[in-house]
Amino acid sequence: MGILIPLRGWSEVDREGADLFEPDTDRFLVDALKRVLPPAVSLKEVDCHISDPRFARQAVDWLDEMIRSF
């Protein structure tokens, strides 16, 4: 099981350049998740926005990898 983290925004309103883009706040969330997640839960950071096609490709590839590992 895993969580994929988009480092450049989670929604259209917090896209880089938008008023609500706050990477420091997002980093706080990611760091908190790293502290509390059990070892069985992987956390993978992707350096793009959640709506970026690269993020979708990473999600598909990671899901495929996890499915094949069972």
PDB file of N, CA, C and O in Angstrom:
ATOM      1  N   MET A   1       0.850  -1.162   0.000  1.00  0.00           N
ATOM      2  CA  MET A   1       0.000   0.000   0.000  1.00  0.00           C
ATOM      3  C   MET A   1       0.900   1.230   0.000  1.00  0.00           C
ATOM      4  O   MET A   1       2.008   1.203   0.535  1.00  0.00           O
ATOM      5  N   GLY A   2       0.414   2.301  -0.603  1.00  0.00           N
ATOM      6  CA  GLY A   2       1.234   3.492  -0.656  1.00  0.00           C
ATOM      7  C   GLY A   2       0.443   4.759  -0.886  1.00  0.00           C
ATOM      8  O   GLY A   2      -0.733   4.732  -1.249  1.00  0.00           O
ATOM      9  N   ILE A   3       1.118   5.863  -0.665  1.00  0.00           N
ATOM     10  CA  ILE A   3       0.545   7.188  -0.888  1.00  0.00           C
ATOM     11  C   ILE A   3       1.475   7.927  -1.833  1.00  0.00           C
ATOM     12  O   ILE A   3       2.680   8.008  -1.598  1.00  0.00           O
ATOM     13  N   LEU A   4       0.911   8.461  -2.894  1.00  0.00           N
ATOM     14  CA  LEU A   4       1.665   9.234  -3.869  1.00  0.00           C
ATOM     15  C   LEU A   4       1.418  10.719  -3.586  1.00  0.00           C
ATOM     16  O   LEU A   4       0.270  11.156  -3.512  1.00  0.00           O
ATOM     17  N   ILE A   5       2.482  11.481  -3.429  1.00  0.00           N
ATOM     18  CA  ILE A   5       2.389  12.885  -3.038  1.00  0.00           C
ATOM     19  C   ILE A   5       2.803  13.791  -4.201  1.00  0.00           C
ATOM     20  O   ILE A   5       3.931  13.696  -4.683  1.00  0.00           O
ATOM     21  N   PRO A   6       1.896  14.675  -4.658  1.00  0.00           N
ATOM     22  CA  PRO A   6       2.272  15.645  -5.690  1.00  0.00           C
ATOM     23  C   PRO A   6       2.916  16.880  -5.032  1.00  0.00           C
ATOM     24  O   PRO A   6       2.246  17.591  -4.283  1.00  0.00           O
ATOM     25  N   LEU A   7       4.174  17.136  -5.297  1.00  0.00           N
ATOM     26  CA  LEU A   7       4.885  18.210  -4.608  1.00  0.00           C
ATOM     27  C   LEU A   7       4.563  19.614  -5.120  1.00  0.00           C
ATOM     28  O   LEU A   7       4.922  20.597  -4.472  1.00  0.00           O
ATOM     29  N   ARG A   8       3.897  19.724  -6.263  1.00  0.00           N
ATOM     30  CA  ARG A   8       3.630  21.056  -6.825  1.00  0.00           C
ATOM     31  C   ARG A   8       2.141  21.416  -6.812  1.00  0.00           C
ATOM     32  O   ARG A   8       1.677  22.217  -7.623  1.00  0.00           O
ATOM     33  N   GLY A   9       1.407  20.813  -5.882  1.00  0.00           N
ATOM     34  CA  GLY A   9       0.007  21.189  -5.700  1.00  0.00           C
ATOM     35  C   GLY A   9      -0.946  20.018  -5.765  1.00  0.00           C
ATOM     36  O   GLY A   9      -0.756  19.069  -6.526  1.00  0.00           O
ATOM     37  N   TRP A  10      -1.994  20.114  -4.931  1.00  0.00           N
ATOM     38  CA  TRP A  10      -2.989  19.052  -4.786  1.00  0.00           C
ATOM     39  C   TRP A  10      -4.290  19.362  -5.498  1.00  0.00           C
ATOM     40  O   TRP A  10      -5.134  18.479  -5.652  1.00  0.00           O
ATOM     41  N   SER A  11      -4.470  20.607  -5.937  1.00  0.00           N
ATOM     42  CA  SER A  11      -5.708  21.005  -6.610  1.00  0.00           C
ATOM     43  C   SER A  11      -5.408  22.202  -7.507  1.00  0.00           C
ATOM     44  O   SER A  11      -4.303  22.745  -7.479  1.00  0.00           O
ATOM     45  N   GLU A  12      -6.384  22.605  -8.292  1.00  0.00           N
ATOM     46  CA  GLU A  12      -6.171  23.742  -9.197  1.00  0.00           C
ATOM     47  C   GLU A  12      -5.926  25.041  -8.435  1.00  0.00           C
ATOM     48  O   GLU A  12      -5.215  25.917  -8.927  1.00  0.00           O
ATOM     49  N   VAL A  13      -6.501  25.175  -7.249  1.00  0.00           N
ATOM     50  CA  VAL A  13      -6.339  26.426  -6.502  1.00  0.00           C
ATOM     51  C   VAL A  13      -5.005  26.516  -5.769  1.00  0.00           C
ATOM     52  O   VAL A  13      -4.641  27.592  -5.294  1.00  0.00           O
ATOM     53  N   ASP A  14      -4.272  25.415  -5.668  1.00  0.00           N
ATOM     54  CA  ASP A  14      -2.944  25.514  -5.058  1.00  0.00           C
ATOM     55  C   ASP A  14      -1.840  25.123  -6.041  1.00  0.00           C
ATOM     56  O   ASP A  14      -0.780  24.633  -5.652  1.00  0.00           O
ATOM     57  N   ARG A  15      -2.112  25.348  -7.292  1.00  0.00           N
ATOM     58  CA  ARG A  15      -1.105  25.163  -8.347  1.00  0.00           C
ATOM     59  C   ARG A  15      -0.040  26.258  -8.193  1.00  0.00           C
ATOM     60  O   ARG A  15      -0.338  27.355  -7.722  1.00  0.00           O
ATOM     61  N   GLU A  16       1.183  25.958  -8.587  1.00  0.00           N
ATOM     62  CA  GLU A  16       2.265  26.934  -8.529  1.00  0.00           C
ATOM     63  C   GLU A  16       1.845  28.227  -9.238  1.00  0.00           C
ATOM     64  O   GLU A  16       1.407  28.198 -10.388  1.00  0.00           O
ATOM     65  N   GLY A  17       1.982  29.348  -8.545  1.00  0.00           N
ATOM     66  CA  GLY A  17       1.574  30.638  -9.085  1.00  0.00           C
ATOM     67  C   GLY A  17       0.183  31.067  -8.634  1.00  0.00           C
ATOM     68  O   GLY A  17      -0.159  32.244  -8.747  1.00  0.00           O
ATOM     69  N   ALA A  18      -0.622  30.145  -8.127  1.00  0.00           N
ATOM     70  CA  ALA A  18      -1.970  30.470  -7.646  1.00  0.00           C
ATOM     71  C   ALA A  18      -1.894  31.039  -6.224  1.00  0.00           C
ATOM     72  O   ALA A  18      -0.896  30.865  -5.525  1.00  0.00           O
ATOM     73  N   ASP A  19      -2.960  31.714  -5.815  1.00  0.00           N
ATOM     74  CA  ASP A  19      -2.989  32.365  -4.505  1.00  0.00           C
ATOM     75  C   ASP A  19      -2.793  31.394  -3.341  1.00  0.00           C
ATOM     76  O   ASP A  19      -2.184  31.753  -2.333  1.00  0.00           O
ATOM     77  N   LEU A  20      -3.295  30.187  -3.468  1.00  0.00           N
ATOM     78  CA  LEU A  20      -3.227  29.231  -2.357  1.00  0.00           C
ATOM     79  C   LEU A  20      -2.044  28.268  -2.448  1.00  0.00           C
ATOM     80  O   LEU A  20      -1.985  27.301  -1.689  1.00  0.00           O
ATOM     81  N   PHE A  21      -1.123  28.507  -3.341  1.00  0.00           N
ATOM     82  CA  PHE A  21       0.064  27.655  -3.445  1.00  0.00           C
ATOM     83  C   PHE A  21       0.954  27.914  -2.238  1.00  0.00           C
ATOM     84  O   PHE A  21       1.522  28.998  -2.101  1.00  0.00           O
ATOM     85  N   GLU A  22       1.077  26.924  -1.364  1.00  0.00           N
ATOM     86  CA  GLU A  22       1.867  27.041  -0.143  1.00  0.00           C
ATOM     87  C   GLU A  22       2.702  25.781   0.042  1.00  0.00           C
ATOM     88  O   GLU A  22       2.327  24.899   0.814  1.00  0.00           O
ATOM     89  N   PRO A  23       3.827  25.688  -0.656  1.00  0.00           N
ATOM     90  CA  PRO A  23       4.639  24.473  -0.575  1.00  0.00           C
ATOM     91  C   PRO A  23       5.138  24.162   0.836  1.00  0.00           C
ATOM     92  O   PRO A  23       5.341  22.995   1.170  1.00  0.00           O
ATOM     93  N   ASP A  24       5.340  25.186   1.666  1.00  0.00           N
ATOM     94  CA  ASP A  24       5.783  24.928   3.043  1.00  0.00           C
ATOM     95  C   ASP A  24       4.707  24.201   3.845  1.00  0.00           C
ATOM     96  O   ASP A  24       5.016  23.321   4.647  1.00  0.00           O
ATOM     97  N   THR A  25       3.453  24.567   3.630  1.00  0.00           N
ATOM     98  CA  THR A  25       2.344  23.886   4.299  1.00  0.00           C
ATOM     99  C   THR A  25       2.233  22.450   3.802  1.00  0.00           C
ATOM    100  O   THR A  25       2.018  21.531   4.593  1.00  0.00           O
ATOM    101  N   ASP A  26       2.378  22.257   2.505  1.00  0.00           N
ATOM    102  CA  ASP A  26       2.347  20.900   1.948  1.00  0.00           C
ATOM    103  C   ASP A  26       3.487  20.064   2.518  1.00  0.00           C
ATOM    104  O   ASP A  26       3.296  18.887   2.824  1.00  0.00           O
ATOM    105  N   ARG A  27       4.670  20.659   2.663  1.00  0.00           N
ATOM    106  CA  ARG A  27       5.830  19.950   3.221  1.00  0.00           C
ATOM    107  C   ARG A  27       5.544  19.529   4.654  1.00  0.00           C
ATOM    108  O   ARG A  27       5.934  18.437   5.066  1.00  0.00           O
ATOM    109  N   PHE A  28       4.870  20.379   5.419  1.00  0.00           N
ATOM    110  CA  PHE A  28       4.497  20.049   6.791  1.00  0.00           C
ATOM    111  C   PHE A  28       3.647  18.777   6.812  1.00  0.00           C
ATOM    112  O   PHE A  28       3.879  17.888   7.632  1.00  0.00           O
ATOM    113  N   LEU A  29       2.663  18.690   5.910  1.00  0.00           N
ATOM    114  CA  LEU A  29       1.805  17.506   5.819  1.00  0.00           C
ATOM    115  C   LEU A  29       2.622  16.266   5.464  1.00  0.00           C
ATOM    116  O   LEU A  29       2.465  15.218   6.091  1.00  0.00           O
ATOM    117  N   VAL A  30       3.483  16.381   4.474  1.00  0.00           N
ATOM    118  CA  VAL A  30       4.290  15.237   4.042  1.00  0.00           C
ATOM    119  C   VAL A  30       5.193  14.764   5.177  1.00  0.00           C
ATOM    120  O   VAL A  30       5.298  13.563   5.429  1.00  0.00           O
ATOM    121  N   ASP A  31       5.841  15.696   5.858  1.00  0.00           N
ATOM    122  CA  ASP A  31       6.719  15.320   6.973  1.00  0.00           C
ATOM    123  C   ASP A  31       5.938  14.652   8.098  1.00  0.00           C
ATOM    124  O   ASP A  31       6.425  13.703   8.712  1.00  0.00           O
ATOM    125  N   ALA A  32       4.727  15.143   8.373  1.00  0.00           N
ATOM    126  CA  ALA A  32       3.889  14.527   9.407  1.00  0.00           C
ATOM    127  C   ALA A  32       3.492  13.109   9.000  1.00  0.00           C
ATOM    128  O   ALA A  32       3.516  12.197   9.827  1.00  0.00           O
ATOM    129  N   LEU A  33       3.131  12.923   7.743  1.00  0.00           N
ATOM    130  CA  LEU A  33       2.785  11.580   7.266  1.00  0.00           C
ATOM    131  C   LEU A  33       3.967  10.630   7.416  1.00  0.00           C
ATOM    132  O   LEU A  33       3.796   9.486   7.836  1.00  0.00           O
ATOM    133  N   LYS A  34       5.145  11.093   7.079  1.00  0.00           N
ATOM    134  CA  LYS A  34       6.345  10.251   7.200  1.00  0.00           C
ATOM    135  C   LYS A  34       6.556   9.796   8.641  1.00  0.00           C
ATOM    136  O   LYS A  34       7.008   8.677   8.885  1.00  0.00           O
ATOM    137  N   ARG A  35       6.227  10.668   9.593  1.00  0.00           N
ATOM    138  CA  ARG A  35       6.419  10.321  11.003  1.00  0.00           C
ATOM    139  C   ARG A  35       5.402   9.306  11.508  1.00  0.00           C
ATOM    140  O   ARG A  35       5.728   8.479  12.359  1.00  0.00           O
ATOM    141  N   VAL A  36       4.169   9.356  10.994  1.00  0.00           N
ATOM    142  CA  VAL A  36       3.111   8.543  11.590  1.00  0.00           C
ATOM    143  C   VAL A  36       2.719   7.304  10.783  1.00  0.00           C
ATOM    144  O   VAL A  36       2.074   6.401  11.316  1.00  0.00           O
ATOM    145  N   LEU A  37       3.095   7.253   9.521  1.00  0.00           N
ATOM    146  CA  LEU A  37       2.700   6.090   8.720  1.00  0.00           C
ATOM    147  C   LEU A  37       3.450   4.844   9.164  1.00  0.00           C
ATOM    148  O   LEU A  37       4.644   4.910   9.458  1.00  0.00           O
ATOM    149  N   PRO A  38       2.769   3.721   9.215  1.00  0.00           N
ATOM    150  CA  PRO A  38       3.464   2.478   9.543  1.00  0.00           C
ATOM    151  C   PRO A  38       4.415   2.102   8.403  1.00  0.00           C
ATOM    152  O   PRO A  38       4.210   2.517   7.263  1.00  0.00           O
ATOM    153  N   PRO A  39       5.441   1.329   8.704  1.00  0.00           N
ATOM    154  CA  PRO A  39       6.420   0.944   7.683  1.00  0.00           C
ATOM    155  C   PRO A  39       5.808   0.242   6.468  1.00  0.00           C
ATOM    156  O   PRO A  39       6.376   0.287   5.377  1.00  0.00           O
ATOM    157  N   ALA A  40       4.672  -0.395   6.648  1.00  0.00           N
ATOM    158  CA  ALA A  40       4.041  -1.115   5.536  1.00  0.00           C
ATOM    159  C   ALA A  40       3.435  -0.176   4.494  1.00  0.00           C
ATOM    160  O   ALA A  40       3.085  -0.612   3.397  1.00  0.00           O
ATOM    161  N   VAL A  41       3.309   1.102   4.829  1.00  0.00           N
ATOM    162  CA  VAL A  41       2.731   2.078   3.897  1.00  0.00           C
ATOM    163  C   VAL A  41       3.867   2.909   3.299  1.00  0.00           C
ATOM    164  O   VAL A  41       4.556   3.644   4.006  1.00  0.00           O
ATOM    165  N   SER A  42       4.043   2.780   2.000  1.00  0.00           N
ATOM    166  CA  SER A  42       5.077   3.548   1.304  1.00  0.00           C
ATOM    167  C   SER A  42       4.565   4.941   0.990  1.00  0.00           C
ATOM    168  O   SER A  42       3.375   5.145   0.750  1.00  0.00           O
ATOM    169  N   LEU A  43       5.476   5.884   0.995  1.00  0.00           N
ATOM    170  CA  LEU A  43       5.146   7.247   0.608  1.00  0.00           C
ATOM    171  C   LEU A  43       6.123   7.644  -0.496  1.00  0.00           C
ATOM    172  O   LEU A  43       7.340   7.571  -0.320  1.00  0.00           O
ATOM    173  N   LYS A  44       5.579   8.063  -1.628  1.00  0.00           N
ATOM    174  CA  LYS A  44       6.415   8.420  -2.770  1.00  0.00           C
ATOM    175  C   LYS A  44       6.077   9.838  -3.200  1.00  0.00           C
ATOM    176  O   LYS A  44       4.917  10.154  -3.462  1.00  0.00           O
ATOM    177  N   GLU A  45       7.095  10.692  -3.273  1.00  0.00           N
ATOM    178  CA  GLU A  45       6.911  12.080  -3.668  1.00  0.00           C
ATOM    179  C   GLU A  45       7.192  12.236  -5.161  1.00  0.00           C
ATOM    180  O   GLU A  45       8.169  11.695  -5.680  1.00  0.00           O
ATOM    181  N   VAL A  46       6.324  12.981  -5.841  1.00  0.00           N
ATOM    182  CA  VAL A  46       6.466  13.218  -7.280  1.00  0.00           C
ATOM    183  C   VAL A  46       6.549  14.726  -7.496  1.00  0.00           C
ATOM    184  O   VAL A  46       5.677  15.466  -7.041  1.00  0.00           O
ATOM    185  N   ASP A  47       7.578  15.180  -8.180  1.00  0.00           N
ATOM    186  CA  ASP A  47       7.822  16.607  -8.363  1.00  0.00           C
ATOM    187  C   ASP A  47       7.000  17.172  -9.516  1.00  0.00           C
ATOM    188  O   ASP A  47       7.542  17.603 -10.534  1.00  0.00           O
ATOM    189  N   CYS A  48       5.675  17.161  -9.335  1.00  0.00           N
ATOM    190  CA  CYS A  48       4.762  17.769 -10.308  1.00  0.00           C
ATOM    191  C   CYS A  48       3.407  17.982  -9.633  1.00  0.00           C
ATOM    192  O   CYS A  48       3.196  17.562  -8.496  1.00  0.00           O
ATOM    193  N   HIS A  49       2.499  18.635 -10.343  1.00  0.00           N
ATOM    194  CA  HIS A  49       1.149  18.920  -9.853  1.00  0.00           C
ATOM    195  C   HIS A  49       0.276  17.678 -10.024  1.00  0.00           C
ATOM    196  O   HIS A  49       0.534  16.855 -10.902  1.00  0.00           O
ATOM    197  N   ILE A  50      -0.747  17.539  -9.195  1.00  0.00           N
ATOM    198  CA  ILE A  50      -1.618  16.368  -9.251  1.00  0.00           C
ATOM    199  C   ILE A  50      -2.331  16.234 -10.600  1.00  0.00           C
ATOM    200  O   ILE A  50      -2.682  15.125 -11.003  1.00  0.00           O
ATOM    201  N   SER A  51      -2.549  17.356 -11.304  1.00  0.00           N
ATOM    202  CA  SER A  51      -3.221  17.304 -12.611  1.00  0.00           C
ATOM    203  C   SER A  51      -2.254  17.109 -13.772  1.00  0.00           C
ATOM    204  O   SER A  51      -2.678  17.003 -14.923  1.00  0.00           O
ATOM    205  N   ASP A  52      -0.985  17.062 -13.484  1.00  0.00           N
ATOM    206  CA  ASP A  52       0.033  16.875 -14.518  1.00  0.00           C
ATOM    207  C   ASP A  52      -0.030  15.435 -15.034  1.00  0.00           C
ATOM    208  O   ASP A  52      -0.124  14.504 -14.234  1.00  0.00           O
ATOM    209  N   PRO A  53       0.020  15.237 -16.335  1.00  0.00           N
ATOM    210  CA  PRO A  53       0.016  13.870 -16.876  1.00  0.00           C
ATOM    211  C   PRO A  53       1.154  13.005 -16.328  1.00  0.00           C
ATOM    212  O   PRO A  53       1.018  11.784 -16.245  1.00  0.00           O
ATOM    213  N   ARG A  54       2.270  13.628 -15.956  1.00  0.00           N
ATOM    214  CA  ARG A  54       3.379  12.854 -15.367  1.00  0.00           C
ATOM    215  C   ARG A  54       2.969  12.232 -14.034  1.00  0.00           C
ATOM    216  O   ARG A  54       3.393  11.126 -13.702  1.00  0.00           O
ATOM    217  N   PHE A  55       2.132  12.957 -13.265  1.00  0.00           N
ATOM    218  CA  PHE A  55       1.660  12.409 -11.993  1.00  0.00           C
ATOM    219  C   PHE A  55       0.769  11.197 -12.245  1.00  0.00           C
ATOM    220  O   PHE A  55       0.883  10.179 -11.563  1.00  0.00           O
ATOM    221  N   ALA A  56      -0.112  11.315 -13.225  1.00  0.00           N
ATOM    222  CA  ALA A  56      -0.989  10.190 -13.574  1.00  0.00           C
ATOM    223  C   ALA A  56      -0.161   8.987 -14.004  1.00  0.00           C
ATOM    224  O   ALA A  56      -0.462   7.859 -13.613  1.00  0.00           O
ATOM    225  N   ARG A  57       0.874   9.212 -14.803  1.00  0.00           N
ATOM    226  CA  ARG A  57       1.735   8.116 -15.270  1.00  0.00           C
ATOM    227  C   ARG A  57       2.428   7.461 -14.088  1.00  0.00           C
ATOM    228  O   ARG A  57       2.501   6.234 -14.019  1.00  0.00           O
ATOM    229  N   GLN A  58       2.941   8.263 -13.150  1.00  0.00           N
ATOM    230  CA  GLN A  58       3.586   7.710 -11.954  1.00  0.00           C
ATOM    231  C   GLN A  58       2.598   6.869 -11.146  1.00  0.00           C
ATOM    232  O   GLN A  58       2.945   5.794 -10.656  1.00  0.00           O
ATOM    233  N   ALA A  59       1.365   7.364 -11.009  1.00  0.00           N
ATOM    234  CA  ALA A  59       0.343   6.641 -10.250  1.00  0.00           C
ATOM    235  C   ALA A  59       0.029   5.301 -10.905  1.00  0.00           C
ATOM    236  O   ALA A  59      -0.054   4.279 -10.224  1.00  0.00           O
ATOM    237  N   VAL A  60      -0.145   5.304 -12.212  1.00  0.00           N
ATOM    238  CA  VAL A  60      -0.445   4.059 -12.937  1.00  0.00           C
ATOM    239  C   VAL A  60       0.718   3.086 -12.823  1.00  0.00           C
ATOM    240  O   VAL A  60       0.516   1.903 -12.549  1.00  0.00           O
ATOM    241  N   ASP A  61       1.928   3.577 -13.032  1.00  0.00           N
ATOM    242  CA  ASP A  61       3.101   2.700 -12.960  1.00  0.00           C
ATOM    243  C   ASP A  61       3.279   2.115 -11.569  1.00  0.00           C
ATOM    244  O   ASP A  61       3.605   0.937 -11.422  1.00  0.00           O
ATOM    245  N   TRP A  62       3.065   2.939 -10.545  1.00  0.00           N
ATOM    246  CA  TRP A  62       3.240   2.462  -9.173  1.00  0.00           C
ATOM    247  C   TRP A  62       2.162   1.446  -8.812  1.00  0.00           C
ATOM    248  O   TRP A  62       2.452   0.430  -8.181  1.00  0.00           O
ATOM    249  N   LEU A  63       0.923   1.716  -9.210  1.00  0.00           N
ATOM    250  CA  LEU A  63      -0.162   0.769  -8.961  1.00  0.00           C
ATOM    251  C   LEU A  63       0.119  -0.556  -9.659  1.00  0.00           C
ATOM    252  O   LEU A  63      -0.065  -1.623  -9.072  1.00  0.00           O
ATOM    253  N   ASP A  64       0.560  -0.490 -10.895  1.00  0.00           N
ATOM    254  CA  ASP A  64       0.896  -1.701 -11.640  1.00  0.00           C
ATOM    255  C   ASP A  64       1.996  -2.489 -10.921  1.00  0.00           C
ATOM    256  O   ASP A  64       1.924  -3.713 -10.815  1.00  0.00           O
ATOM    257  N   GLU A  65       2.996  -1.784 -10.439  1.00  0.00           N
ATOM    258  CA  GLU A  65       4.089  -2.422  -9.706  1.00  0.00           C
ATOM    259  C   GLU A  65       3.576  -3.105  -8.433  1.00  0.00           C
ATOM    260  O   GLU A  65       3.974  -4.227  -8.122  1.00  0.00           O
ATOM    261  N   MET A  66       2.689  -2.418  -7.698  1.00  0.00           N
ATOM    262  CA  MET A  66       2.147  -2.998  -6.466  1.00  0.00           C
ATOM    263  C   MET A  66       1.291  -4.227  -6.763  1.00  0.00           C
ATOM    264  O   MET A  66       1.376  -5.229  -6.054  1.00  0.00           O
ATOM    265  N   ILE A  67       0.469  -4.153  -7.803  1.00  0.00           N
ATOM    266  CA  ILE A  67      -0.391  -5.285  -8.160  1.00  0.00           C
ATOM    267  C   ILE A  67       0.451  -6.491  -8.542  1.00  0.00           C
ATOM    268  O   ILE A  67       0.161  -7.614  -8.130  1.00  0.00           O
ATOM    269  N   ARG A  68       1.485  -6.261  -9.323  1.00  0.00           N
ATOM    270  CA  ARG A  68       2.343  -7.364  -9.768  1.00  0.00           C
ATOM    271  C   ARG A  68       3.142  -7.986  -8.625  1.00  0.00           C
ATOM    272  O   ARG A  68       3.579  -9.133  -8.728  1.00  0.00           O
ATOM    273  N   SER A  69       3.334  -7.247  -7.549  1.00  0.00           N
ATOM    274  CA  SER A  69       4.126  -7.770  -6.435  1.00  0.00           C
ATOM    275  C   SER A  69       3.323  -8.713  -5.534  1.00  0.00           C
ATOM    276  O   SER A  69       3.901  -9.378  -4.675  1.00  0.00           O
ATOM    277  N   PHE A  70       1.997  -8.781  -5.718  1.00  0.00           N
ATOM    278  CA  PHE A  70       1.174  -9.667  -4.885  1.00  0.00           C
ATOM    279  C   PHE A  70       1.169 -11.066  -5.404  1.00  0.00           C
ATOM    280  O   PHE A  70       0.526 -11.939  -4.820  1.00  0.00           O
TER     281      PHE A  70
END
